[in-house]
Amino acid sequence: MNQEKQEELKQKLLESKTSIEKELSTFATKEEGSDDWNTSFPHEDNCDDIECETDEVEEYENLLPIEHSLELRLKDINHALQKLEKGEYGFCEQCHQEIEIERLEILPDAKTCNQCKI
């Protein structure tokens, strides 16, 4: 893979990282010194009845799997960026062959080639 293509894919990774962090920050806070995020429990100021409290719990429960999914995606992106820095980007983690450019253009944080993907 040439340097120009690596830079293009790096930009895609950085854009995705920024987008995911922005989305996470709308309902979660990042743990200091870590890549972990914690969903904030929603608190409405005028919430003083059971129905309102139930809605808060339901909203919180709905946000947890979204946080988890975004956090996993963010970890994959950070892993790909680290591999770029080390000069190890674009190689399958299973067979160690180059990952197809077409696959990386669609999924720049891909860890495996088309043959090894699960």
C-alpha positions as CSV (number, residue, x, y, z in Angstrom):
1,M,0.0,0.0,0.0
2,N,1.4,3.4,-0.9
3,Q,1.9,6.3,1.4
4,E,-0.9,8.4,-0.2
5,K,-3.5,5.6,0.3
6,Q,-2.3,5.2,4.0
7,E,-2.8,8.9,4.6
8,E,-6.3,8.7,3.0
9,L,-7.2,5.8,5.3
10,K,-5.7,7.5,8.3
11,Q,-7.9,10.5,7.6
12,K,-11.0,8.3,7.5
13,L,-10.0,6.7,10.8
14,L,-9.5,10.1,12.4
15,E,-12.8,11.4,11.1
16,S,-14.6,8.3,12.4
17,K,-12.9,8.6,15.8
18,T,-13.9,12.3,16.1
19,S,-17.5,11.4,15.1
20,I,-17.8,8.6,17.6
21,E,-16.3,10.6,20.5
22,K,-18.7,13.4,19.7
23,E,-21.7,11.0,19.8
24,L,-20.5,9.3,23.0
25,S,-20.0,12.7,24.7
26,T,-23.7,13.5,24.3
27,F,-24.6,10.8,26.9
28,A,-21.4,9.5,28.4
29,T,-18.2,10.7,30.0
30,K,-14.7,9.4,29.3
31,E,-12.8,7.9,32.2
32,E,-9.7,10.0,32.9
33,G,-6.5,8.2,31.7
34,S,-8.5,5.5,30.0
35,D,-10.4,4.7,26.7
36,D,-13.5,3.7,28.7
37,W,-16.7,5.7,28.6
38,N,-19.5,5.6,31.2
39,T,-23.1,6.3,30.4
40,S,-24.5,9.1,32.5
41,F,-27.7,8.4,34.3
42,P,-30.3,10.9,33.0
43,H,-31.8,13.1,35.7
44,E,-34.7,15.3,34.9
45,D,-35.1,18.3,37.3
46,N,-38.9,18.0,37.7
47,C,-38.9,14.2,38.0
48,D,-40.8,13.4,41.1
49,D,-43.1,10.6,40.2
50,I,-42.7,6.9,39.5
51,E,-43.4,7.2,35.8
52,C,-40.8,9.8,35.3
53,E,-38.2,7.8,37.3
54,T,-39.1,4.7,35.2
55,D,-38.5,6.6,32.0
56,E,-35.1,7.7,33.3
57,V,-34.1,4.1,34.0
58,E,-35.4,2.9,30.7
59,E,-33.4,5.6,28.9
60,Y,-30.3,4.7,30.8
61,E,-30.8,1.0,29.9
62,N,-31.3,1.9,26.2
63,L,-28.0,3.9,26.2
64,L,-25.8,1.2,27.7
65,P,-25.6,-1.1,24.6
66,I,-25.1,2.0,22.3
67,E,-22.2,3.1,24.5
68,H,-20.8,-0.4,24.4
69,S,-21.0,-0.7,20.6
70,L,-19.5,2.8,20.0
71,E,-16.8,2.1,22.6
72,L,-15.8,-1.2,20.8
73,R,-15.7,0.6,17.5
74,L,-13.6,3.4,18.9
75,K,-11.1,0.8,20.3
76,D,-10.8,-0.8,16.9
77,I,-10.1,2.6,15.3
78,N,-7.5,3.4,18.0
79,H,-5.9,0.0,17.4
80,A,-5.7,0.7,13.6
81,L,-4.2,4.1,14.2
82,Q,-1.5,2.5,16.5
83,K,-0.8,0.0,13.8
84,L,-0.3,2.8,11.3
85,E,2.2,4.5,13.6
86,K,4.2,1.2,13.9
87,G,4.1,0.5,10.2
88,E,2.0,-2.6,10.7
89,Y,-1.3,-1.3,9.2
90,G,-3.1,-3.1,6.5
91,F,-2.0,-6.7,7.3
92,C,-4.3,-9.4,8.4
93,E,-4.0,-10.4,12.1
94,Q,-4.6,-14.0,11.3
95,C,-2.8,-14.9,8.1
96,H,-0.5,-11.8,8.0
97,Q,-1.2,-11.2,4.3
98,E,-2.1,-7.7,3.1
99,I,-5.8,-6.8,3.6
100,E,-7.5,-5.9,0.3
101,I,-7.5,-2.1,-0.4
102,E,-11.2,-2.4,-1.2
103,R,-11.9,-3.8,2.2
104,L,-9.9,-1.1,4.0
105,E,-11.6,1.6,2.0
106,I,-15.0,0.4,3.3
107,L,-13.7,-0.6,6.8
108,P,-10.4,1.2,7.5
109,D,-10.2,-0.5,10.9
110,A,-10.4,-4.0,9.5
111,K,-8.3,-6.5,11.4
112,T,-8.6,-9.4,8.9
113,C,-8.6,-9.9,5.1
114,N,-11.6,-11.2,3.2
115,Q,-10.4,-14.8,3.5
116,C,-10.0,-14.7,7.2
117,K,-13.0,-12.6,8.2
118,I,-15.5,-14.4,10.4
